[in-house]
Amino acid sequence: MTSVYLDTSAYNRPFDDQTQPKIFLETQAVVIILQMVEAKAVELISSSVLEYENDRNPHPINQEAMSRYLQLAELRQEVDEAIRQKAEDLEQNGLKAIDALHVACAEAINSDYFITCDKRLINRCSGLTMKVMNPADFVLEMSSDDPG
């Protein structure tokens, strides 16, 4: 089964300004991905980094929504020393510390996809074996596999 790791930007996209077409489209894609998770069409991965970031979210409604979604995750990756080392390597390639930890967790648990709304992060991760993409691109890629 295809596994996905959504970063915090993806979980919070539904709470952003929906009057912007790109944000609206990404929000719809995130909703579709979460429906795919609930339907067991894809496997959701969580991590201690996602929980850490969510615990610091100043918006209780956003925090509660993300907590509920994280509970749907079949797999959870805890940060360990190997992940810290990998994250430090990723930081050398220009990733922010928290982004590097997310990517390192997703890689460590062998996620097929890393989903983010951060275009800069997508561009910086182009050399990875794991596919890093925008939620809308992920939905399009998954639906292109559908013969219907």
Secondary structure, DSSP 4 states (H G I P E B T S, - for coil): --EEEE-HHHHHGGGS-TTSHHHHHHHHHHHHHHHHHHTTSSEEEEEHHHHHHHHT-S-HHHHHHHHHHHTT-SEEE---HHHHHHHHHHHHTT--HHHHHHHHHHHHTT-SEEE-S-HHHHHHTTTSSSEEE-HHHHHHHHHHT---
